């Protein structure tokens, strides 16, 4: 009797796994599209367990995002955390990236172990205005991003801009720029900025709240390689201090600057 029960359970398990493995994903995507708005999907193919999306678009007014050749694979272990999870890879803005995405049964979302590498110039379209042109290589890592009630709750990660160079509105070689992002309160994040190896050395931080309020305190020190044009540009927006340094302190709201 127990042998029959075990065989029945094994058969049921094989059946469920077969459904997950072989069931086409397109009908499921059609049903969940209202739940994942405003994210838009185009060209969905493959199975529930593993598949591909030709293009994923997030049409946000402030920061619209788009990615192509998005591949995913289900992560069954996420079920133990009351979530549906996938690991994914994608191409975007001349580079490529990968990470893990979880959508909890409560409706909240999270991204973990996100990495991206690509040319910095490819990100120029993300600027709200064509205010700058730049070159170099970008290496980004987000250890954790948590979204609750469709609002950013927490973000922690690091951005490295290697061989950083501004091409407009002025020409300047910045060397290596590193930005460390971490929570600084219940609704505020802090970006710690360091730059060296170029025409200026930079250190300081910028804090920004979810409502767009920000305050910055950044020290800029021109090196011997700094051109007169660059120094004059720094003087136009930063306050001179002793030892040839300049300090940039600003308060405001990002939304009013756009």
PALOMAR-477154 format. One record per residue: residue in three letters; x, y, z of N, C-alpha, C in turn. Coordinates in steps of 0.1 Angstrom, whole numbers. Layout:
N
+---------+-------+-------+-------+-------+-------+-------+-------+-------+-------+
! residuo !  n.c1 !  n.c2 !  n.c3 ! ca.c1 ! ca.c2 ! ca.c3 !  c.c1 !  c.c2 !  c.c3 !
+---------+-------+-------+-------+-------+-------+-------+-------+-------+-------+
!     ALA !     X !     Y !     Z !     X !     Y !     Z !     X !     Y !     Z !
...
+---------+-------+-------+-------+-------+-------+-------+-------+-------+-------+
% end
This chain:
258
+---------+-------+-------+-------+-------+-------+-------+-------+-------+-------+
! residuo !  n.c1 !  n.c2 !  n.c3 ! ca.c1 ! ca.c2 ! ca.c3 !  c.c1 !  c.c2 !  c.c3 !
+---------+-------+-------+-------+-------+-------+-------+-------+-------+-------+
!     UNK !     8 !   -12 !     0 !     0 !     0 !     0 !     9 !    13 !     0 !
!     UNK !    19 !    13 !     9 !    27 !    25 !     9 !    35 !    26 !    -4 !
!     UNK !    39 !    15 !   -10 !    46 !    16 !   -22 !    37 !    22 !   -33 !
!     UNK !    24 !    19 !   -33 !    15 !    24 !   -43 !    14 !    39 !   -41 !
!     UNK !    13 !    44 !   -28 !    11 !    58 !   -25 !    24 !    65 !   -29 !
!     UNK !    36 !    59 !   -27 !    48 !    66 !   -31 !    49 !    67 !   -46 !
!     UNK !    44 !    57 !   -53 !    44 !    58 !   -68 !    35 !    69 !   -73 !
!     UNK !    23 !    70 !   -66 !    14 !    80 !   -70 !    19 !    94 !   -68 !
!     UNK !    25 !    96 !   -56 !    31 !   109 !   -53 !    43 !   112 !   -62 !
!     UNK !    51 !   102 !   -66 !    62 !   104 !   -75 !    56 !   108 !   -89 !
!     UNK !    46 !   101 !   -93 !    40 !   104 !  -106 !    34 !   118 !  -106 !
!     UNK !    27 !   122 !   -95 !    22 !   136 !   -94 !    33 !   146 !   -94 !
!     UNK !    44 !   144 !   -87 !    56 !   153 !   -88 !    61 !   154 !  -102 !
!     UNK !    63 !   143 !  -109 !    68 !   143 !  -122 !    59 !   151 !  -131 !
!     UNK !    46 !   150 !  -129 !    36 !   157 !  -137 !    37 !   172 !  -135 !
!     UNK !    38 !   176 !  -122 !    39 !   190 !  -119 !    52 !   196 !  -125 !
!     UNK !    63 !   189 !  -123 !    76 !   194 !  -129 !    75 !   195 !  -144 !
!     UNK !    68 !   185 !  -150 !    67 !   186 !  -165 !    59 !   198 !  -169 !
!     UNK !    49 !   201 !  -162 !    41 !   213 !  -165 !    49 !   226 !  -164 !
!     UNK !    56 !   227 !  -153 !    65 !   239 !  -151 !    75 !   240 !  -162 !
!     UNK !    81 !   228 !  -165 !    92 !   228 !  -175 !    88 !   230 !  -189 !
!     UNK !    76 !   225 !  -193 !    72 !   225 !  -207 !    61 !   235 !  -210 !
!     UNK !    54 !   240 !  -200 !    42 !   248 !  -203 !    47 !   261 !  -210 !
!     UNK !    41 !   265 !  -221 !    45 !   278 !  -228 !    42 !   290 !  -219 !
!     UNK !    51 !   300 !  -220 !    49 !   311 !  -211 !    40 !   322 !  -216 !
!     UNK !    38 !   323 !  -229 !    30 !   334 !  -235 !    16 !   335 !  -229 !
!     UNK !     9 !   324 !  -227 !    -5 !   326 !  -221 !    -4 !   332 !  -207 !
!     UNK !     6 !   328 !  -200 !     7 !   332 !  -186 !    11 !   347 !  -186 !
!     UNK !    20 !   352 !  -195 !    23 !   366 !  -196 !    11 !   374 !  -199 !
!     UNK !     2 !   369 !  -208 !   -10 !   377 !  -211 !   -18 !   379 !  -199 !
!     UNK !   -19 !   369 !  -190 !   -27 !   371 !  -178 !   -21 !   380 !  -167 !
!     UNK !    -8 !   380 !  -166 !    -1 !   388 !  -156 !     3 !   402 !  -160 !
!     UNK !     1 !   405 !  -173 !     4 !   419 !  -177 !    -2 !   430 !  -169 !
!     UNK !   -15 !   429 !  -165 !   -20 !   440 !  -157 !   -13 !   441 !  -143 !
!     UNK !    -8 !   430 !  -138 !    -1 !   430 !  -125 !    13 !   436 !  -125 !
!     UNK !    19 !   436 !  -137 !    33 !   441 !  -138 !    34 !   455 !  -144 !
!     UNK !    23 !   461 !  -147 !    23 !   474 !  -152 !    30 !   484 !  -142 !
!     UNK !    37 !   494 !  -147 !    38 !   499 !  -161 !    49 !   491 !  -169 !
!     UNK !    55 !   481 !  -164 !    65 !   473 !  -173 !    58 !   467 !  -185 !
!     UNK !    64 !   469 !  -197 !    58 !   464 !  -209 !    67 !   453 !  -215 !
!     UNK !    62 !   442 !  -220 !    69 !   431 !  -226 !    65 !   430 !  -240 !
!     UNK !    75 !   427 !  -249 !    73 !   424 !  -263 !    81 !   412 !  -268 !
!     UNK !    75 !   403 !  -276 !    82 !   392 !  -281 !    86 !   382 !  -271 !
!     UNK !    76 !   377 !  -263 !    78 !   367 !  -253 !    78 !   353 !  -259 !
!     UNK !    88 !   345 !  -256 !    89 !   331 !  -261 !    95 !   322 !  -251 !
!     UNK !    94 !   309 !  -253 !   100 !   299 !  -244 !    89 !   293 !  -235 !
!     UNK !    95 !   286 !  -224 !    86 !   279 !  -215 !    86 !   287 !  -202 !
!     UNK !    77 !   282 !  -193 !    76 !   288 !  -180 !    89 !   288 !  -172 !
!     UNK !    96 !   277 !  -173 !   108 !   275 !  -165 !   119 !   284 !  -170 !
!     UNK !   120 !   285 !  -184 !   131 !   292 !  -190 !   126 !   298 !  -203 !
!     UNK !   129 !   311 !  -205 !   124 !   318 !  -217 !   132 !   330 !  -221 !
!     UNK !   126 !   338 !  -230 !   132 !   350 !  -236 !   122 !   360 !  -239 !
!     UNK !   125 !   373 !  -237 !   117 !   384 !  -241 !   125 !   393 !  -250 !
!     UNK !   120 !   396 !  -262 !   128 !   405 !  -271 !   130 !   419 !  -265 !
!     UNK !   120 !   424 !  -259 !   122 !   438 !  -253 !   114 !   440 !  -241 !
!     UNK !   120 !   446 !  -231 !   113 !   450 !  -218 !   114 !   465 !  -217 !
!     UNK !   103 !   472 !  -215 !   103 !   487 !  -214 !    96 !   491 !  -201 !
!     UNK !   103 !   501 !  -195 !    97 !   507 !  -183 !    95 !   522 !  -186 !
!     UNK !    83 !   526 !  -191 !    81 !   540 !  -196 !    78 !   550 !  -185 !
!     UNK !    88 !   552 !  -176 !    87 !   562 !  -165 !    90 !   576 !  -171 !
!     UNK !    83 !   586 !  -166 !    86 !   600 !  -171 !    99 !   605 !  -167 !
!     UNK !   104 !   601 !  -155 !   117 !   606 !  -149 !   128 !   598 !  -155 !
!     UNK !   127 !   584 !  -155 !   138 !   576 !  -159 !   133 !   564 !  -167 !
!     UNK !   130 !   566 !  -180 !   125 !   555 !  -188 !   136 !   545 !  -191 !
!     UNK !   133 !   532 !  -190 !   143 !   522 !  -192 !   139 !   512 !  -202 !
!     UNK !   149 !   506 !  -209 !   146 !   496 !  -220 !   157 !   486 !  -220 !
!     UNK !   154 !   474 !  -223 !   164 !   463 !  -224 !   159 !   453 !  -235 !
!     UNK !   169 !   447 !  -241 !   166 !   437 !  -252 !   172 !   424 !  -248 !
!     UNK !   168 !   413 !  -255 !   173 !   400 !  -254 !   174 !   396 !  -239 !
!     UNK !   162 !   397 !  -232 !   161 !   394 !  -218 !   158 !   379 !  -216 !
!     UNK !   167 !   372 !  -210 !   165 !   358 !  -207 !   163 !   355 !  -192 !
!     UNK !   154 !   346 !  -189 !   152 !   343 !  -175 !   151 !   328 !  -173 !
!     UNK !   153 !   324 !  -160 !   152 !   311 !  -155 !   146 !   311 !  -141 !
!     UNK !   135 !   303 !  -139 !   129 !   303 !  -126 !   138 !   298 !  -115 !
!     UNK !   136 !   304 !  -103 !   144 !   301 !   -91 !   134 !   295 !   -81 !
!     UNK !   133 !   281 !   -81 !   123 !   275 !   -72 !   126 !   278 !   -57 !
!     UNK !   138 !   280 !   -53 !   141 !   283 !   -39 !   135 !   295 !   -34 !
!     UNK !   131 !   305 !   -43 !   124 !   317 !   -38 !   111 !   314 !   -32 !
!     UNK !   105 !   303 !   -35 !    92 !   299 !   -30 !    92 !   298 !   -15 !
!     UNK !   104 !   294 !    -9 !   105 !   293 !     5 !   104 !   307 !    12 !
!     UNK !   106 !   318 !     4 !   106 !   332 !     9 !    93 !   338 !     5 !
!     UNK !    83 !   330 !     1 !    69 !   335 !    -3 !    71 !   345 !   -15 !
!     UNK !    78 !   340 !   -25 !    81 !   349 !   -37 !    82 !   340 !   -49 !
!     UNK !    79 !   346 !   -60 !    83 !   340 !   -73 !    95 !   347 !   -78 !
!     UNK !   106 !   339 !   -81 !   119 !   345 !   -84 !   125 !   340 !   -97 !
!     UNK !   132 !   348 !  -104 !   139 !   344 !  -116 !   153 !   350 !  -116 !
!     UNK !   163 !   343 !  -122 !   175 !   350 !  -125 !   174 !   354 !  -140 !
!     UNK !   181 !   365 !  -143 !   179 !   370 !  -157 !   192 !   376 !  -162 !
!     UNK !   192 !   378 !  -175 !   203 !   385 !  -182 !   197 !   393 !  -193 !
!     UNK !   205 !   403 !  -197 !   199 !   413 !  -207 !   210 !   420 !  -214 !
!     UNK !   206 !   427 !  -225 !   214 !   437 !  -232 !   208 !   450 !  -231 !
!     UNK !   215 !   461 !  -229 !   210 !   474 !  -228 !   220 !   485 !  -230 !
!     UNK !   218 !   495 !  -237 !   226 !   507 !  -238 !   241 !   503 !  -242 !
!     UNK !   243 !   494 !  -251 !   256 !   490 !  -255 !   263 !   481 !  -246 !
!     UNK !   257 !   476 !  -235 !   264 !   467 !  -226 !   254 !   456 !  -222 !
!     UNK !   258 !   448 !  -212 !   250 !   437 !  -208 !   250 !   436 !  -193 !
!     UNK !   240 !   429 !  -188 !   239 !   427 !  -173 !   232 !   415 !  -169 !
!     UNK !   231 !   412 !  -156 !   224 !   401 !  -151 !   220 !   403 !  -136 !
!     UNK !   211 !   395 !  -131 !   207 !   397 !  -117 !   196 !   387 !  -113 !
!     UNK !   190 !   389 !  -102 !   179 !   381 !   -97 !   168 !   390 !   -93 !
!     UNK !   156 !   386 !   -98 !   144 !   394 !   -95 !   134 !   386 !   -87 !
!     UNK !   128 !   392 !   -77 !   118 !   385 !   -69 !   105 !   394 !   -68 !
!     UNK !    94 !   387 !   -70 !    81 !   394 !   -67 !    74 !   386 !   -56 !
!     UNK !    72 !   393 !   -44 !    66 !   386 !   -33 !    51 !   385 !   -34 !
!     UNK !    45 !   376 !   -27 !    31 !   374 !   -28 !    23 !   386 !   -23 !
!     UNK !    30 !   394 !   -15 !    24 !   407 !   -10 !    24 !   418 !   -21 !
!     UNK !    31 !   415 !   -32 !    31 !   425 !   -43 !    44 !   433 !   -43 !
!     UNK !    52 !   432 !   -32 !    65 !   439 !   -32 !    75 !   432 !   -41 !
!     UNK !    86 !   439 !   -45 !    96 !   434 !   -54 !   110 !   437 !   -49 !
!     UNK !   119 !   429 !   -54 !   133 !   431 !   -50 !   142 !   426 !   -62 !
!     UNK !   153 !   433 !   -63 !   164 !   429 !   -72 !   177 !   427 !   -64 !
!     UNK !   183 !   416 !   -67 !   196 !   412 !   -59 !   207 !   408 !   -69 !
!     UNK !   219 !   410 !   -64 !   231 !   406 !   -72 !   231 !   411 !   -86 !
!     UNK !   226 !   423 !   -88 !   226 !   429 !  -102 !   239 !   434 !  -106 !
!     UNK !   244 !   431 !  -118 !   256 !   436 !  -123 !   254 !   441 !  -137 !
!     UNK !   261 !   451 !  -141 !   260 !   457 !  -155 !   274 !   462 !  -159 !
!     UNK !   278 !   459 !  -171 !   290 !   465 !  -177 !   287 !   470 !  -191 !
!     UNK !   292 !   482 !  -194 !   290 !   488 !  -207 !   297 !   501 !  -209 !
!     UNK !   296 !   507 !  -221 !   302 !   520 !  -223 !   293 !   531 !  -216 !
!     UNK !   300 !   540 !  -210 !   293 !   551 !  -203 !   285 !   560 !  -213 !
!     UNK !   290 !   561 !  -225 !   283 !   569 !  -235 !   269 !   564 !  -238 !
!     UNK !   268 !   550 !  -237 !   255 !   545 !  -240 !   244 !   549 !  -231 !
!     UNK !   247 !   555 !  -219 !   237 !   559 !  -209 !   233 !   574 !  -211 !
!     UNK !   239 !   580 !  -221 !   235 !   594 !  -223 !   220 !   596 !  -226 !
!     UNK !   214 !   587 !  -233 !   199 !   588 !  -235 !   191 !   589 !  -222 !
!     UNK !   197 !   584 !  -211 !   189 !   584 !  -198 !   189 !   598 !  -192 !
!     UNK !   198 !   607 !  -196 !   198 !   620 !  -190 !   185 !   627 !  -194 !
!     UNK !   179 !   634 !  -184 !   166 !   641 !  -186 !   167 !   652 !  -197 !
!     UNK !   180 !   658 !  -198 !   182 !   668 !  -208 !   196 !   665 !  -214 !
!     UNK !   199 !   669 !  -227 !   212 !   666 !  -233 !   222 !   676 !  -227 !
!     UNK !   226 !   674 !  -214 !   234 !   684 !  -207 !   249 !   680 !  -207 !
!     UNK !   252 !   668 !  -212 !   266 !   663 !  -211 !   268 !   652 !  -221 !
!     UNK !   281 !   651 !  -225 !   285 !   639 !  -232 !   298 !   634 !  -225 !
!     UNK !   299 !   620 !  -225 !   310 !   615 !  -218 !   314 !   601 !  -224 !
!     UNK !   326 !   597 !  -220 !   331 !   584 !  -225 !   337 !   577 !  -213 !
!     UNK !   341 !   564 !  -215 !   347 !   556 !  -204 !   338 !   543 !  -203 !
!     UNK !   342 !   535 !  -194 !   335 !   522 !  -191 !   329 !   522 !  -178 !
!     UNK !   316 !   517 !  -178 !   308 !   517 !  -165 !   307 !   503 !  -160 !
!     UNK !   309 !   501 !  -148 !   308 !   488 !  -141 !   299 !   490 !  -129 !
!     UNK !   287 !   485 !  -129 !   277 !   487 !  -118 !   274 !   474 !  -111 !
!     UNK !   271 !   475 !   -98 !   267 !   464 !   -90 !   257 !   469 !   -80 !
!     UNK !   245 !   463 !   -79 !   235 !   466 !   -69 !   233 !   453 !   -61 !
!     UNK !   237 !   454 !   -49 !   236 !   442 !   -40 !   221 !   439 !   -37 !
!     UNK !   214 !   450 !   -35 !   200 !   448 !   -31 !   192 !   461 !   -34 !
!     UNK !   180 !   459 !   -41 !   170 !   469 !   -43 !   157 !   464 !   -38 !
!     UNK !   150 !   471 !   -29 !   137 !   467 !   -24 !   127 !   478 !   -28 !
!     UNK !   116 !   473 !   -33 !   105 !   482 !   -37 !    92 !   477 !   -30 !
!     UNK !    86 !   486 !   -22 !    74 !   484 !   -15 !    63 !   493 !   -20 !
!     UNK !    51 !   488 !   -23 !    40 !   497 !   -27 !    44 !   506 !   -39 !
!     UNK !    52 !   500 !   -48 !    57 !   506 !   -60 !    66 !   518 !   -57 !
!     UNK !    72 !   519 !   -45 !    81 !   529 !   -42 !    94 !   523 !   -37 !
!     UNK !   105 !   530 !   -40 !   118 !   525 !   -36 !   120 !   526 !   -21 !
!     UNK !   122 !   514 !   -15 !   125 !   514 !     0 !   139 !   514 !     3 !
!     UNK !   147 !   506 !    -4 !   161 !   505 !     0 !   170 !   502 !   -12 !
!     UNK !   182 !   508 !   -13 !   191 !   504 !   -24 !   205 !   505 !   -18 !
!     UNK !   213 !   495 !   -22 !   227 !   494 !   -18 !   235 !   489 !   -30 !
!     UNK !   245 !   496 !   -34 !   254 !   492 !   -45 !   265 !   501 !   -47 !
!     UNK !   271 !   499 !   -59 !   283 !   506 !   -63 !   284 !   508 !   -78 !
!     UNK !   289 !   520 !   -82 !   291 !   523 !   -96 !   305 !   527 !   -98 !
!     UNK !   312 !   521 !  -107 !   326 !   525 !  -111 !   326 !   530 !  -125 !
!     UNK !   332 !   542 !  -127 !   333 !   548 !  -140 !   348 !   549 !  -143 !
!     UNK !   353 !   539 !  -151 !   367 !   539 !  -154 !   371 !   546 !  -167 !
!     UNK !   382 !   553 !  -167 !   386 !   561 !  -178 !   376 !   572 !  -181 !
!     UNK !   370 !   578 !  -170 !   360 !   588 !  -171 !   364 !   601 !  -178 !
!     UNK !   357 !   605 !  -188 !   361 !   617 !  -195 !   348 !   624 !  -200 !
!     UNK !   347 !   637 !  -196 !   337 !   646 !  -201 !   341 !   651 !  -215 !
!     UNK !   332 !   651 !  -224 !   334 !   657 !  -237 !   327 !   670 !  -240 !
!     UNK !   316 !   672 !  -232 !   309 !   685 !  -232 !   301 !   686 !  -219 !
!     UNK !   298 !   697 !  -214 !   300 !   711 !  -220 !   314 !   715 !  -220 !
!     UNK !   323 !   708 !  -212 !   337 !   711 !  -213 !   345 !   698 !  -214 !
!     UNK !   357 !   698 !  -218 !   365 !   686 !  -219 !   373 !   684 !  -206 !
!     UNK !   372 !   673 !  -200 !   379 !   670 !  -187 !   381 !   655 !  -186 !
!     UNK !   393 !   651 !  -182 !   396 !   637 !  -179 !   395 !   635 !  -164 !
!     UNK !   386 !   627 !  -159 !   383 !   625 !  -145 !   389 !   613 !  -139 !
!     UNK !   395 !   605 !  -147 !   402 !   593 !  -142 !   392 !   582 !  -138 !
!     UNK !   392 !   577 !  -126 !   383 !   567 !  -121 !   374 !   573 !  -111 !
!     UNK !   361 !   572 !  -113 !   350 !   577 !  -105 !   343 !   566 !   -98 !
!     UNK !   341 !   566 !   -85 !   334 !   556 !   -78 !   323 !   562 !   -70 !
!     UNK !   311 !   557 !   -71 !   299 !   561 !   -63 !   294 !   549 !   -55 !
!     UNK !   294 !   551 !   -42 !   288 !   540 !   -33 !   275 !   545 !   -28 !
!     UNK !   264 !   537 !   -31 !   250 !   541 !   -27 !   246 !   532 !   -15 !
!     UNK !   241 !   539 !    -5 !   236 !   532 !     7 !   224 !   539 !    13 !
!     UNK !   216 !   532 !    21 !   205 !   539 !    28 !   210 !   548 !    38 !
!     UNK !   203 !   560 !    40 !   207 !   570 !    50 !   195 !   574 !    58 !
!     UNK !   186 !   565 !    60 !   174 !   568 !    68 !   162 !   560 !    62 !
!     UNK !   150 !   563 !    67 !   139 !   555 !    62 !   135 !   558 !    48 !
!     UNK !   137 !   571 !    43 !   133 !   574 !    30 !   144 !   582 !    22 !
!     UNK !   157 !   580 !    27 !   168 !   588 !    21 !   179 !   578 !    18 !
!     UNK !   186 !   581 !     7 !   198 !   574 !     3 !   210 !   584 !     1 !
!     UNK !   222 !   578 !     4 !   234 !   586 !     3 !   243 !   580 !    -8 !
!     UNK !   248 !   589 !   -16 !   258 !   586 !   -26 !   272 !   591 !   -22 !
!     UNK !   281 !   582 !   -19 !   295 !   587 !   -15 !   304 !   587 !   -28 !
!     UNK !   309 !   598 !   -31 !   316 !   600 !   -44 !   331 !   601 !   -42 !
!     UNK !   339 !   594 !   -49 !   354 !   595 !   -49 !   358 !   595 !   -64 !
!     UNK !   368 !   604 !   -67 !   374 !   604 !   -80 !   389 !   607 !   -79 !
!     UNK !   397 !   600 !   -87 !   411 !   602 !   -87 !   417 !   597 !  -100 !
!     UNK !   430 !   601 !  -102 !   437 !   597 !  -114 !   434 !   606 !  -126 !
!     UNK !   428 !   617 !  -124 !   425 !   626 !  -135 !   429 !   640 !  -133 !
!     UNK !   422 !   649 !  -139 !   425 !   663 !  -138 !   420 !   669 !  -125 !
!     UNK !   411 !   662 !  -118 !   406 !   667 !  -105 !   405 !   655 !   -95 !
!     UNK !   406 !   658 !   -82 !   403 !   648 !   -72 !   390 !   652 !   -66 !
!     UNK !   381 !   643 !   -64 !   368 !   646 !   -59 !   364 !   637 !   -47 !
!     UNK !   359 !   642 !   -36 !   354 !   634 !   -25 !   342 !   642 !   -19 !
!     UNK !   332 !   634 !   -14 !   320 !   640 !    -8 !   308 !   631 !    -9 !
!     UNK !   297 !   636 !    -7 !   285 !   628 !    -7 !   272 !   637 !   -11 !
!     UNK !   263 !   630 !   -16 !   250 !   636 !   -20 !   239 !   627 !   -13 !
!     UNK !   230 !   633 !    -6 !   218 !   626 !     0 !   206 !   631 !    -8 !
!     UNK !   197 !   621 !   -11 !   185 !   624 !   -18 !   174 !   616 !   -12 !
!     UNK !   162 !   622 !   -10 !   151 !   616 !    -4 !   141 !   611 !   -15 !
!     UNK !   132 !   603 !   -12 !   122 !   597 !   -22 !   114 !   608 !   -28 !
!     UNK !   112 !   620 !   -22 !   104 !   630 !   -28 !   112 !   639 !   -36 !
!     UNK !   125 !   636 !   -38 !   134 !   644 !   -47 !   143 !   654 !   -40 !
!     UNK !   140 !   657 !   -27 !   149 !   666 !   -19 !   163 !   661 !   -19 !
!     UNK !   173 !   670 !   -21 !   187 !   665 !   -20 !   195 !   676 !   -13 !
!     UNK !   207 !   672 !    -8 !   217 !   681 !    -3 !   230 !   674 !    -7 !
!     UNK !   240 !   683 !   -11 !   253 !   678 !   -15 !   264 !   685 !    -8 !
!     UNK !   275 !   678 !    -5 !   287 !   684 !     0 !   299 !   677 !    -6 !
!     UNK !   304 !   684 !   -16 !   315 !   677 !   -24 !   327 !   687 !   -25 !
!     UNK !   339 !   681 !   -23 !   351 !   689 !   -24 !   358 !   685 !   -37 !
!     UNK !   362 !   695 !   -45 !   369 !   693 !   -57 !   383 !   699 !   -57 !
!     UNK !   393 !   691 !   -60 !   407 !   696 !   -59 !   413 !   694 !   -73 !
!     UNK !   416 !   705 !   -81 !   423 !   704 !   -93 !   437 !   699 !   -91 !
!     UNK !   441 !   690 !  -100 !   455 !   685 !  -100 !   464 !   694 !  -109 !
!     UNK !   477 !   691 !  -110 !   486 !   698 !  -119 !   482 !   697 !  -134 !
!     UNK !   474 !   686 !  -137 !   470 !   684 !  -151 !   458 !   692 !  -155 !
!     UNK !   451 !   698 !  -145 !   439 !   705 !  -148 !   441 !   717 !  -157 !
!     UNK !   433 !   718 !  -168 !   434 !   729 !  -177 !   428 !   742 !  -171 !
!     UNK !   432 !   754 !  -176 !   426 !   766 !  -171 !   411 !   766 !  -174 !
!     UNK !   407 !   761 !  -185 !   393 !   760 !  -189 !   385 !   752 !  -178 !
!     UNK !   391 !   741 !  -173 !   384 !   733 !  -163 !   383 !   740 !  -150 !
!     UNK !   394 !   747 !  -146 !   394 !   754 !  -133 !   384 !   765 !  -133 !
!     UNK !   383 !   773 !  -145 !   373 !   783 !  -146 !   359 !   778 !  -145 !
!     UNK !   357 !   766 !  -151 !   344 !   760 !  -150 !   340 !   756 !  -135 !
!     UNK !   350 !   751 !  -128 !   348 !   747 !  -114 !   344 !   760 !  -106 !
!     UNK !   351 !   771 !  -108 !   349 !   783 !  -101 !   335 !   788 !  -103 !
!     UNK !   329 !   785 !  -114 !   315 !   790 !  -118 !   304 !   784 !  -109 !
!     UNK !   307 !   772 !  -103 !   296 !   766 !   -95 !   301 !   761 !   -81 !
!     UNK !   314 !   762 !   -78 !   318 !   758 !   -65 !   326 !   770 !   -58 !
!     UNK !   326 !   769 !   -45 !   332 !   780 !   -37 !   347 !   777 !   -34 !
!     UNK !   356 !   786 !   -37 !   370 !   784 !   -34 !   373 !   783 !   -19 !
!     UNK !   382 !   774 !   -16 !   387 !   772 !    -2 !   402 !   773 !    -2 !
!     UNK !   408 !   770 !    10 !   422 !   770 !    10 !   428 !   758 !     3 !
!     UNK !   441 !   759 !     0 !   449 !   749 !    -6 !   444 !   745 !   -20 !
!     UNK !   438 !   755 !   -27 !   433 !   752 !   -41 !   421 !   743 !   -42 !
!     UNK !   414 !   741 !   -31 !   402 !   733 !   -32 !   390 !   741 !   -34 !
!     UNK !   379 !   734 !   -39 !   366 !   741 !   -41 !   356 !   732 !   -35 !
!     UNK !   346 !   738 !   -29 !   335 !   731 !   -22 !   322 !   734 !   -29 !
!     UNK !   314 !   723 !   -32 !   301 !   724 !   -38 !   291 !   719 !   -27 !
!     UNK !   283 !   729 !   -22 !   272 !   726 !   -13 !   259 !   731 !   -18 !
!     UNK !   250 !   722 !   -21 !   237 !   726 !   -26 !   226 !   719 !   -19 !
!     UNK !   214 !   726 !   -18 !   202 !   719 !   -14 !   191 !   722 !   -24 !
!     UNK !   182 !   713 !   -26 !   171 !   716 !   -36 !   163 !   703 !   -38 !
!     UNK !   156 !   703 !   -49 !   147 !   692 !   -52 !   150 !   688 !   -67 !
!     UNK !   153 !   676 !   -69 !   156 !   671 !   -82 !   145 !   674 !   -92 !
!     UNK !   133 !   672 !   -88 !   122 !   674 !   -97 !   121 !   688 !  -103 !
!     UNK !   125 !   698 !   -95 !   125 !   712 !   -99 !   136 !   715 !  -109 !
!     UNK !   146 !   707 !  -109 !   157 !   709 !  -118 !   155 !   703 !  -132 !
!     UNK !   145 !   695 !  -134 !   142 !   688 !  -146 !   133 !   696 !  -155 !
+---------+-------+-------+-------+-------+-------+-------+-------+-------+-------+
% end
